[in-house]
């Protein structure tokens, strides 16, 4: 089930990508701080 574990870690990494998208959509500069922690 190694592939499943890789998929989960990729999904977790995508959460940082989502934060970056919200930062662009909302134009919230403070979101950069949250996404830079990833």
Rosetta silent file (secondary structure, phi, psi, omega in degrees, C-alpha in Angstrom):
SEQUENCE: XXXXXXXXXXXXXXXXXXXXXXXXXXXXXXXXXXXXXX
SCORE:     score description
SCORE:     0.000 S_00000001
   1 L     0.000   24.288  179.642    0.000    0.000    0.000 S_00000001
   2 H   -59.890  -36.333 -177.977    2.978    2.307   -0.535 S_00000001
   3 H   -62.398  -37.014  179.191    1.093    4.007   -3.352 S_00000001
   4 H   -65.695  -40.350  178.992   -1.713    4.959   -0.982 S_00000001
   5 H   -63.589  -41.601  177.724    0.770    6.533    1.433 S_00000001
   6 H   -62.600  -38.195  179.428    2.314    8.541   -1.405 S_00000001
   7 H   -64.517  -39.023 -179.726   -1.167    9.662   -2.412 S_00000001
   8 H   -66.682  -44.180 -179.089   -1.917   10.852    1.115 S_00000001
   9 H   -66.982  -33.624  176.790    1.306   12.855    1.383 S_00000001
  10 H   -66.701  -37.575  179.154    0.615   14.348   -2.050 S_00000001
  11 H   -65.741  -41.306  178.773   -2.873   15.303   -0.851 S_00000001
  12 H   -63.679  -41.236  178.072   -1.418   16.970    2.238 S_00000001
  13 H   -63.371  -32.405 -178.616    1.041   18.881    0.050 S_00000001
  14 H   -68.640  -21.298  177.517   -1.874   19.995   -2.119 S_00000001
  15 H   -63.091  -35.606  177.031   -3.390   21.733    0.897 S_00000001
  16 H   -66.507  -37.332  178.061   -0.513   24.215    0.676 S_00000001
  17 H   -64.166  -40.570  178.761   -1.340   24.663   -3.007 S_00000001
  18 H   -62.638  -41.073  177.767   -4.966   25.352   -2.087 S_00000001
  19 H   -60.023  -40.523  178.541   -3.842   28.020    0.391 S_00000001
  20 H   -63.136  -38.901  178.239   -1.863   29.622   -2.415 S_00000001
  21 H   -64.303  -44.465  179.159   -4.954   29.611   -4.643 S_00000001
  22 H   -60.446  -38.426  179.736   -7.049   31.260   -1.933 S_00000001
  23 H   -59.633  -40.875  179.826   -4.317   33.873   -1.535 S_00000001
  24 H   -71.523  -45.267 -175.375   -4.639   34.708   -5.240 S_00000001
  25 H   -64.711  -47.382 -175.191   -8.439   34.565   -5.352 S_00000001
  26 H   -86.643  -18.176 -177.527   -9.052   36.621   -2.234 S_00000001
  27 L    67.639   27.723 -179.458   -5.977   38.815   -2.576 S_00000001
  28 L   -88.918  106.955 -178.038   -5.296   38.240    1.103 S_00000001
  29 L   -63.281  -31.214 -177.484   -1.624   38.982    1.639 S_00000001
  30 L   -67.239  -18.688  178.217   -1.690   37.410    5.110 S_00000001
  31 H   -66.846  -24.156  178.963   -2.428   34.041    3.495 S_00000001
  32 H   -59.819  -38.179  179.709    1.157   34.014    2.194 S_00000001
  33 H   -61.166  -42.841 -179.425    2.332   33.536    5.770 S_00000001
  34 H   -66.537  -44.100 -176.433    0.146   30.440    6.144 S_00000001
  35 H   -73.849  -24.559 -179.226    1.193   28.894    2.826 S_00000001
  36 L   -75.481  -12.157  177.901    4.896   29.580    3.417 S_00000001
  37 L   -77.692   -9.809 -176.267    4.808   27.289    6.462 S_00000001
  38 L   -85.839    0.000    0.000    4.355   24.281    4.169 S_00000001
